[in-house]
């Protein structure tokens, strides 16, 4: 990559949610739609929905393959669900999908896509349709990224000037960079990981959340290195909760960079609370989701007097 951009100096500042008016209602604090799940991966859809609920979203709608929709609906009575067309192997099907998505595209303030979708050409077509047709903020995680990676970074061009947050783990950012013909960067130090995230953020014109120990959040001109979290987070579903959580923060009015860094900070802080209350190993992603409100309260304590 010629003329590689120099990463910005990371900020230490943590944003807070704007205070809610006494007269606010559920339709004004974020209508979040999440496309997630496949046969055998219903948990990803449930956890991303729970992350959005516990993140303060007013309304959360999970769109998921029809065969697992009853499972997702039963996971929490506060979730709304929509059954989507599916293939024989239980992944999203392209046939009849535009009609199935149309009402939610008009309803949602924010979309998230990817947790547990599986990798399939028809899933890729559905994700591509969402990139092009939804004008609001979008969070893309897991198989939302994996299905798009082979197409190269220009796949994100329909999102130009639209808030877009990508949340890859190290393997996913490596695949994204490889398809963009970017150099492979070796190393787990902060400087290398910051370069990894920043170079791709510049190339794709998106906000990148590079997950892991000391998660990196980057745009082309802003950066943050997270300081919360612990090794007990190394268990399935943590990223699904984070996806829904960041979407909820976007729905409450934060910009992409602020939603992402507040999201990773509070996600890690909730895990730190779990480690103290439950134990350093063996707490679950749903435990972290349940403590997101407490983490948000701690961040806001100086302002609201907790």
PyMOL commands that set and color helices and strands:
alter all, ss='L'
color gray80, all
select helices_A, chain A and resi 26-28+42-54+66-75+97-107+121-133+143-149+153-159+170-179+190-204+231-233+238-251+256-277+285-290+292-304
alter helices_A, ss='H'
color red, helices_A
select strands_A, chain A and resi 31-35+59-65+80-84+110-113+137-141+164-167+207-210+216-218+223-225
alter strands_A, ss='S'
color yellow, strands_A
deselect
rebuild
show_as cartoon
